Amino acid sequence: MTVYNGADIEITGTVVGGGRITVAAGSTATITLNNVNTSGLNGLGTCPLALNGGGSNVTLNLQGNNTLDATAQGTYAGGYGGICLLNDNNTLTINGLGALTAKGGAGGAGIGSNGNRPGDVILINSGTITAIGSGGGAGIGGGWNSYAGSVTITGTANVTAVGSNSGAGIGAGANAVFMGSITINGNATVKATGANGGTVTDPASALYGLAIGGGAGIGSGGSYGNSSTGVGTITISPTATVTAQGGNGSLALSTGPTPDMYSGSGAGIGGGGGNSASPLANQTAVALPAALLALKGTANLKANAGTPTGAVGQGEDLGMGGVATKWVPLATTAAAVPTLNEWALMLLALAMLGMAGLHARRRG
């Protein structure tokens, strides 16, 4: 189904194995989802609802319970979300009292971009939203190796966002620095969970076996070597209620002579975790205003960094992600050093053995 400029339509029903809803490039449209359930769409790289071609402005009204599921779709090279903002300069506004669950395909965000889209805008005013990334995608924001432009959650929205494979809960996907803006205000309630770190599992990749850091709850994705630079901004109002949990670090077990490799944990709000091969961009390229920092410890803001796997690499609750030591020597067990008393007992035993042997010779 293609939605063109000026459309105001309502969609209802269940679609399994069908096609996607596509908004034509440059179109302004209103779409009401009324108990819609889509899954198993035809064609690799298909997202259930796509703002296609750039420059689209879509108002999405929610009624009843709706699911846009792309979990069987996409590739790791960008991926496809439950709701995709393709190309650039798209605006998605979500209203209504209904519920929406949006699940990304492999490498895709639950709701967001499939590439670096600095001009995209996501505005959630109301509704109960659950957004789940897949294969390195953020819950809301960017897919694998991608970031979104602007995410605002406001009004009475109740949002749960979960990243995947080092992706942030809200912000950038795995191996991507968040360089847009995230604003949470009004009476919104937000729970954002960054994904735990993992490893590069593609044997054909030159980076095969590298450990990837945990994603931030809100902010950047975990990194294994992204060289992007730039600064994103995160602003949270004291009237909103926010819980942000960073992802844990990871351990890449050695399969040969190379030592094991660790990565750091993601911040609750701020940078993603990394290893020492990763530039500090992922860990530092997020600006946290003083007003946000002042909310630390209040009832309306709970931010906790993940846990590193190694001895170092702890992310901050608000601020930087953790950077773990790149290569960690394989564990060895050190030989025990005898105490003075143990030395004395051993010498006494040797002396007694010597005397016993000498006495035996004399009696012989």
C-alpha positions as CSV (number, residue, x, y, z in Angstrom):
1,M,0.0,0.0,0.0
2,T,1.3,3.4,-1.0
3,V,0.1,6.6,0.9
4,Y,0.3,9.8,-1.1
5,N,0.3,13.5,-0.3
6,G,-2.8,14.7,1.5
7,A,-4.1,11.3,2.5
8,D,-6.0,10.8,5.8
9,I,-6.6,7.1,6.2
10,E,-7.4,4.4,8.8
11,I,-5.9,1.0,8.6
12,T,-7.1,-2.0,10.6
13,G,-6.7,-5.8,10.6
14,T,-3.9,-8.4,10.6
15,V,-1.4,-8.9,7.8
16,V,0.9,-11.9,7.8
17,G,3.3,-12.3,4.8
18,G,2.0,-9.3,3.0
19,G,3.6,-6.0,1.8
20,R,4.5,-2.9,3.7
21,I,2.8,0.5,4.1
22,T,4.8,3.1,2.2
23,V,4.5,6.8,2.4
24,A,5.6,8.4,-0.9
25,A,8.6,10.8,-0.8
26,G,7.7,14.4,0.1
27,S,4.2,13.5,1.2
28,T,2.3,14.9,4.2
29,A,-0.2,12.4,5.4
30,T,-2.3,11.2,8.5
31,I,-2.5,7.5,9.2
32,T,-4.6,5.9,11.9
33,L,-3.6,2.4,13.1
34,N,-6.6,0.7,14.6
35,N,-5.7,-2.8,16.0
36,V,-3.2,-3.5,13.2
37,N,-0.9,-6.5,13.4
38,T,1.8,-7.1,10.7
39,S,4.5,-9.7,10.6
40,G,6.4,-12.0,8.2
41,L,6.4,-9.4,5.4
42,N,7.3,-10.4,1.9
43,G,10.7,-9.5,0.7
44,L,14.0,-9.1,2.4
45,G,14.6,-5.5,3.6
46,T,10.9,-4.7,4.2
47,C,9.7,-2.6,7.1
48,P,6.0,-2.6,7.9
49,L,5.7,1.2,7.7
50,A,8.2,3.2,5.7
51,L,8.6,6.9,5.2
52,N,10.2,6.4,1.8
53,G,12.3,8.7,-0.3
54,G,12.8,11.6,2.2
55,G,10.9,14.7,3.0
56,S,7.8,13.0,4.3
57,N,5.7,14.3,7.2
58,V,3.5,11.7,8.8
59,T,1.1,11.9,11.8
60,L,0.5,8.5,13.2
61,N,-2.6,8.1,15.4
62,L,-2.9,5.1,17.6
63,Q,-6.2,3.3,18.5
64,G,-6.3,-0.1,20.2
65,N,-3.3,-2.4,20.2
66,N,-1.0,-2.4,17.2
67,T,2.2,-4.4,16.3
68,L,4.6,-3.6,13.4
69,D,7.0,-6.5,13.4
70,A,10.1,-6.6,11.0
71,T,12.1,-9.2,12.9
72,A,12.5,-11.5,9.9
73,Q,13.6,-8.6,7.7
74,G,16.7,-6.6,6.9
75,T,20.4,-7.0,6.8
76,Y,23.2,-5.8,9.2
77,A,24.1,-3.1,6.7
78,G,21.6,-0.6,8.1
79,G,18.7,-2.9,8.6
80,Y,15.0,-2.1,8.6
81,G,12.9,-1.0,11.5
82,G,9.3,-1.6,12.6
83,I,8.8,2.0,11.4
84,C,11.6,3.1,9.0
85,L,12.6,6.7,8.2
86,L,14.4,6.2,4.9
87,N,16.7,8.7,3.3
88,D,16.5,12.0,5.2
89,N,14.4,15.0,6.4
90,N,11.4,12.9,7.4
91,T,9.1,13.8,10.3
92,L,7.1,11.2,12.2
93,T,4.6,12.3,14.9
94,I,2.9,9.8,17.1
95,N,-0.4,10.7,18.8
96,G,-3.4,8.8,20.3
97,L,-4.3,6.8,23.4
98,G,-3.6,3.4,21.8
99,A,-0.6,1.1,22.0
100,L,2.2,0.3,19.5
101,T,4.9,-2.3,19.6
102,A,7.5,-1.8,16.9
103,K,10.2,-4.4,16.3
104,G,13.2,-3.9,14.0
105,G,14.6,-6.4,11.6
106,A,18.2,-7.5,11.7
107,G,20.3,-4.4,12.1
108,G,17.3,-2.1,12.4
109,A,15.8,0.1,15.1
110,G,12.4,-0.5,16.4
111,I,11.5,3.0,15.3
112,G,14.0,5.1,13.3
113,S,16.5,5.4,10.6
114,N,18.4,2.7,8.6
115,G,21.4,5.0,8.1
116,N,22.9,8.3,9.4
117,R,19.9,10.7,9.0
118,P,20.7,14.0,10.8
119,G,17.5,15.6,9.4
120,D,15.0,13.0,10.6
121,V,12.6,14.0,13.4
122,I,10.7,11.6,15.7
123,L,8.1,13.2,18.0
124,I,6.1,11.0,20.4
125,N,3.3,13.0,22.1
126,S,1.1,10.2,23.6
127,G,0.3,6.5,23.5
128,T,2.0,3.5,25.0
129,I,5.0,2.7,22.8
130,T,7.3,-0.3,23.0
131,A,10.2,-0.1,20.5
132,I,12.7,-3.0,20.2
133,G,15.8,-2.9,18.0
134,S,17.4,-6.0,16.4
135,G,20.9,-7.0,15.4
136,G,22.6,-3.8,16.7
137,G,19.7,-1.4,16.3
138,A,18.6,1.1,18.9
139,G,15.0,0.8,20.3
140,I,14.4,4.3,19.0
141,G,16.9,6.1,16.8
142,G,19.5,4.5,14.6
143,G,20.1,1.0,13.2
144,W,23.4,-0.8,13.1
145,N,26.2,1.8,12.6
146,S,23.7,4.6,12.4
147,Y,22.2,7.5,14.3
148,A,18.9,9.4,14.1
149,G,18.6,13.2,14.0
150,S,16.1,14.3,16.6
151,V,14.0,12.3,19.1
152,T,11.5,14.1,21.3
153,I,9.2,12.3,23.8
154,T,6.7,14.5,25.5
155,G,3.1,14.9,26.7
156,T,1.6,11.8,28.3
157,A,3.7,9.3,26.3
158,N,4.7,6.1,28.0
159,V,7.7,4.7,26.2
160,T,9.8,1.5,26.6
161,A,12.8,1.4,24.3
162,V,15.3,-1.6,24.2
163,G,18.5,-1.7,22.1
164,S,20.0,-4.9,20.6
165,N,23.6,-6.2,20.4
166,S,25.3,-3.0,21.7
167,G,22.6,-0.6,20.5
168,A,21.4,2.2,22.7
169,G,17.9,2.1,24.1
170,I,17.3,5.6,22.6
171,G,19.9,7.0,20.4
172,A,22.5,5.4,18.2
173,G,22.9,1.8,17.0
174,A,25.9,-0.3,17.7
175,N,29.3,1.2,16.6
176,A,27.7,4.6,16.1
177,V,28.1,7.9,18.0
178,F,24.9,9.7,18.7
179,M,25.1,13.2,17.1
180,G,21.5,14.4,17.1
181,S,19.3,15.5,20.0
182,I,17.2,13.6,22.5
183,T,14.6,15.6,24.5
184,I,12.3,14.1,27.1
185,N,9.8,16.5,28.8
186,G,6.2,17.0,29.7
187,N,4.7,14.2,31.8
188,A,6.3,11.5,29.7
189,T,7.4,8.2,31.3
190,V,10.4,6.6,29.6
191,K,12.3,3.4,30.3
192,A,15.4,3.0,28.0
193,T,17.7,0.0,28.1
194,G,21.0,-0.2,26.3
195,A,22.0,-3.7,25.0
196,N,24.9,-5.7,26.4
197,G,28.1,-5.8,24.4
198,G,28.9,-8.6,22.1
199,T,31.5,-9.7,19.6
200,V,31.9,-9.3,15.8
201,T,30.8,-12.8,14.7
202,D,31.3,-12.5,10.9
203,P,34.3,-14.7,10.0
204,A,34.7,-12.8,6.7
205,S,35.2,-9.5,8.6
206,A,38.6,-8.1,9.3
207,L,37.2,-7.2,12.7
208,Y,36.2,-10.8,13.5
209,G,36.4,-11.6,17.2
210,L,36.6,-8.0,18.4
211,A,34.6,-7.2,21.6
212,I,32.0,-4.5,21.3
213,G,31.0,-2.3,24.3
214,G,27.6,-2.1,25.9
215,G,25.1,0.5,24.6
216,A,24.0,3.5,26.6
217,G,20.5,3.5,28.0
218,I,20.1,6.9,26.3
219,G,22.9,8.1,24.0
220,S,25.6,6.3,21.9
221,G,25.9,2.7,20.9
222,G,28.7,0.5,22.1
223,S,31.8,0.5,19.9
224,Y,34.5,-1.7,18.5
225,G,36.2,1.0,16.5
226,N,33.9,3.7,15.1
227,S,35.9,6.8,14.1
228,S,32.9,9.2,13.8
229,T,33.2,12.6,15.5
230,G,30.6,15.0,16.7
231,V,28.5,15.9,19.7
232,G,24.9,15.0,20.5
233,T,22.7,16.6,23.1
234,I,20.4,15.0,25.7
235,T,17.9,17.1,27.6
236,I,15.5,15.8,30.2
237,S,12.9,17.9,32.1
238,P,12.3,17.3,35.8
239,T,8.6,16.8,35.0
240,A,9.3,13.6,33.1
241,T,10.0,10.2,34.7
242,V,13.1,8.5,33.2
243,T,14.8,5.2,33.9
244,A,18.0,4.6,31.8
245,Q,20.1,1.4,32.1
246,G,23.4,1.0,30.2
247,G,24.4,-2.3,28.7
248,N,27.1,-4.5,30.2
249,G,30.6,-5.0,28.6
250,S,31.5,-8.2,26.8
251,L,34.3,-10.7,26.7
252,A,35.6,-12.1,23.4
253,L,37.2,-15.5,24.2
254,S,40.3,-16.3,22.4
255,T,40.2,-19.1,19.8
256,G,43.9,-19.2,19.2
257,P,47.2,-17.5,20.4
258,T,45.5,-14.1,20.7
259,P,44.6,-13.2,24.3
260,D,41.0,-12.7,25.4
261,M,39.5,-9.3,24.7
262,Y,37.2,-7.2,27.0
263,S,35.0,-4.2,26.3
264,G,33.5,-1.5,28.6
265,S,30.0,-0.9,29.8
266,G,27.6,1.7,28.5
267,A,26.6,4.7,30.5
268,G,23.1,5.0,31.8
269,I,22.8,8.3,29.9
270,G,25.8,9.4,27.7
271,G,28.4,7.4,25.9
272,G,28.5,3.8,24.8
273,G,31.2,1.4,26.0
274,G,34.3,0.4,24.0
275,N,37.6,-1.3,23.9
276,S,41.0,0.5,23.7
277,A,40.9,0.1,19.9
278,S,37.9,2.4,19.8
279,P,38.4,6.1,19.6
280,L,37.0,8.0,22.5
281,A,34.2,9.5,20.3
282,N,31.7,6.9,21.4
283,Q,32.5,7.4,25.0
284,T,32.5,11.2,25.1
285,A,30.5,12.6,22.2
286,V,27.3,13.4,24.2
287,A,26.6,16.7,25.9
288,L,24.7,16.5,29.2
289,P,23.3,19.9,30.2
290,A,23.8,21.0,33.8
291,A,20.1,20.9,34.4
292,L,20.1,17.2,33.5
293,L,23.1,16.5,35.8
294,A,21.3,18.2,38.6
295,L,18.5,15.6,38.4
296,K,20.9,12.8,39.4
297,G,19.6,10.9,42.3
298,T,16.1,12.4,42.2
299,A,12.9,10.3,42.0
300,N,12.3,11.3,38.4
301,L,15.6,10.2,37.0
302,K,17.3,6.8,37.6
303,A,20.4,6.3,35.4
304,N,22.7,3.3,35.9
305,A,25.7,2.3,33.9
306,G,26.2,-1.3,32.9
307,T,28.8,-3.6,34.4
308,P,32.2,-4.3,32.6
309,T,33.3,-7.9,32.1
310,G,36.9,-7.1,32.9
311,A,38.6,-5.4,35.8
312,V,38.4,-2.0,34.0
313,G,35.9,-0.3,31.7
314,Q,33.1,0.8,34.1
315,G,30.8,3.4,32.4
316,E,29.4,6.3,34.3
317,D,25.8,6.6,35.3
318,L,25.7,10.1,33.7
319,G,28.5,10.7,31.3
320,M,31.1,8.6,29.6
321,G,30.9,5.0,28.6
322,G,33.6,2.7,29.9
323,V,36.8,1.8,27.9
324,A,38.3,-1.6,28.7
325,T,41.8,-2.8,28.1
326,K,42.1,-4.1,24.6
327,W,44.1,-7.3,25.1
328,V,44.1,-9.1,28.4
329,P,46.7,-11.8,29.0
330,L,45.4,-15.3,29.4
331,A,44.9,-16.1,33.1
332,T,47.8,-18.1,34.7
333,T,48.0,-19.4,38.2
334,A,51.0,-18.0,40.1
335,A,53.1,-20.4,42.1
336,A,52.6,-20.1,45.9
337,V,55.5,-18.6,47.9
338,P,56.2,-20.4,51.2
339,T,56.0,-18.5,54.4
340,L,58.9,-18.3,56.9
341,N,57.2,-20.9,59.1
342,E,56.8,-23.2,56.1
343,W,60.5,-22.8,55.2
344,A,61.5,-23.6,58.8
345,L,59.3,-26.8,58.8
346,M,60.8,-27.9,55.4
347,L,64.3,-27.4,56.6
348,L,63.6,-29.3,59.8
349,A,62.2,-32.1,57.8
350,L,65.2,-32.3,55.5
351,A,67.5,-32.2,58.5
352,M,65.6,-35.1,60.2
353,L,65.7,-37.1,57.0
354,G,69.5,-36.5,56.8
355,M,70.0,-37.6,60.4
356,A,67.9,-40.7,59.9
357,G,69.9,-41.7,56.9
358,L,73.2,-41.1,58.8
359,H,72.0,-43.1,61.8
360,A,71.0,-46.0,59.5
361,R,74.5,-46.1,58.1
362,R,76.1,-46.2,61.5
363,R,73.9,-49.1,62.6
364,G,74.7,-50.9,59.5
